[in-house]
Amino acid sequence: MTTKATPEPSQIAAMFDRVAPRYDFLNRLLSLGIDMRWRAKLMKLMPKTVNGKYLDVATGTGDLIYMGLKMRPMFSQYTGFDISPKMLEIARAKLEGKEKQVYGKSVEFLQGTATDMPFQDNAFNSVSIAFGLRNIAERKKALEEFHRVLVPGGRLFVLEFFPPEQTIMARLFGWYFYSVLPRIAGFFSDPAAYKYLPESVAQMPQPEQFARNVQEAGFDILDNKAFIFGHCRLYQLYKRTH
Ligand SMILES: C[S@@+](CC[C@H](N)C(=O)[O-])C[C@H]1O[C@@H](n2cnc3c(N)ncnc32)[C@H](O)[C@@H]1O
C-alpha cells in the first residue's frame, strides 16, 4: 500500500465531482449493499433528541441525511455539508418526491470544507462523518471543528476505513479492497479516483492513535465497532463537558 500525501481540498472536490454521477450505483454494487447496513448501524446509535439538529459532514449524495429522515423523524433540522458541488446536486435532487417526509422540517445541503464550517458553536445535537475523514488532510482541525459545532454532551459518529487487523482474513479482504475493487470501479467511473481509495485509507492512523487524536480534540469514546476484520470502524464519540 502506498502512502502518498492527501491531495489539496480543491483536487479532492474535483475528484468527487467526477465520480458523483456513478457514486451511489458503485457503492451498492461493490459493497453488495453492506455500506447501507453500516450507515443504518450508525443511525440506530444516534440519540432520539426531540427537535434535534443533525449535521452530516462529507455527506456526499446525502445517504445519511435521508436515513436520518426515516429513522430519526423526531429531529427538526437535517444539514448535509460537503466540499463537492456535484455530490450535493445529487443529494438535493433526491429531495424530490419526499415532500411528505420533510414537511415541517428543515433539510438543507450546503457546500464548504469540514475544517472551516459556517456554523455557530454548539449548534448541533449530533454530527456524523461517513467515509469522509480519510479525505481530509487536516484531520485534527476537522475533529476540533466537529467539537466546536456540537452541543456539550453531543455525539460525533465516525464511520471510516482504517488499516486492518493483521490476520489472513483481513489480508484476503485487503486484496479485494486494494487490488480488485479499484479496477472494477475504475472501469465504470474515474480510474484515478478509485486508485486513490486505498491510498486514502493508508492515511488513516491505527485505531490506538485515532483514539488519542479524538481524545485530544475533546471527545470520549463511547463505542468502537469493527467490521470486516477491522477494515471499517464505527466510532460513537461524546463531546466532553469540561
Ligand atoms: C467517499 S465520499 C462519502 C460520502 C457519504 N458520506 C457516504 O457515506 O457515501 C467522501 C465525501 O467527502 C467529501 N469531502 C472530501 N473532503 C472534504 C472536506 N474537506 N470537507 C467536506 N467534504 C469533503 C467528498 O466531496 C465526498 O462527497
The ligand as a MOL file (V3000), in Angstrom:
LIG
                    3D

  0  0  0     0  0            999 V3000
M  V30 BEGIN CTAB
M  V30 COUNTS 27 29 0 0 0
M  V30 BEGIN ATOM
M  V30 1 C -16.4050 8.6640 -0.0240 0
M  V30 2 S -17.4780 10.0410 -0.0330 0 CHG=1
M  V30 3 C -18.5980 9.6940 1.2750 0
M  V30 4 C -19.9460 10.3020 1.0750 0
M  V30 5 C -21.0230 9.8960 2.0930 0
M  V30 6 N -20.7080 10.3380 3.4260 0
M  V30 7 C -21.2690 8.4140 2.0780 0
M  V30 8 O -21.2610 7.8070 3.1330 0
M  V30 9 O -21.4870 7.8780 0.9800 0 CHG=-1
M  V30 10 C -16.4670 11.2940 0.6440 0
M  V30 11 C -17.0860 12.6740 0.6060 0
M  V30 12 O -16.2460 13.5630 1.3460 0
M  V30 13 C -16.3110 14.8310 0.7240 0
M  V30 14 N -15.1790 15.6430 1.1870 0
M  V30 15 C -13.8660 15.4300 0.9600 0
M  V30 16 N -13.1220 16.3700 1.5470 0
M  V30 17 C -13.9760 17.1910 2.2000 0
M  V30 18 C -13.8090 18.3610 3.0110 0
M  V30 19 N -12.6090 18.8640 3.2600 0
M  V30 20 N -14.9160 18.9530 3.5200 0
M  V30 21 C -16.1700 18.4610 3.2690 0
M  V30 22 N -16.3750 17.3640 2.4920 0
M  V30 23 C -15.3050 16.7330 1.9780 0
M  V30 24 C -16.2790 14.4810 -0.7600 0
M  V30 25 O -16.6980 15.5220 -1.5820 0
M  V30 26 C -17.1990 13.2610 -0.7980 0
M  V30 27 O -18.5260 13.6090 -1.0730 0
M  V30 END ATOM
M  V30 BEGIN BOND
M  V30 1 1 1 2
M  V30 2 1 2 3
M  V30 3 1 2 10
M  V30 4 1 3 4
M  V30 5 1 4 5
M  V30 6 1 5 6
M  V30 7 1 5 7
M  V30 8 2 7 8
M  V30 9 1 7 9
M  V30 10 1 10 11
M  V30 11 1 11 12
M  V30 12 1 11 26
M  V30 13 1 12 13
M  V30 14 1 13 14
M  V30 15 1 13 24
M  V30 16 1 14 15
M  V30 17 1 14 23
M  V30 18 2 15 16
M  V30 19 1 16 17
M  V30 20 1 17 18
M  V30 21 2 17 23
M  V30 22 1 18 19
M  V30 23 2 18 20
M  V30 24 1 20 21
M  V30 25 2 21 22
M  V30 26 1 22 23
M  V30 27 1 24 25
M  V30 28 1 24 26
M  V30 29 1 26 27
M  V30 END BOND
M  V30 END CTAB
M  END
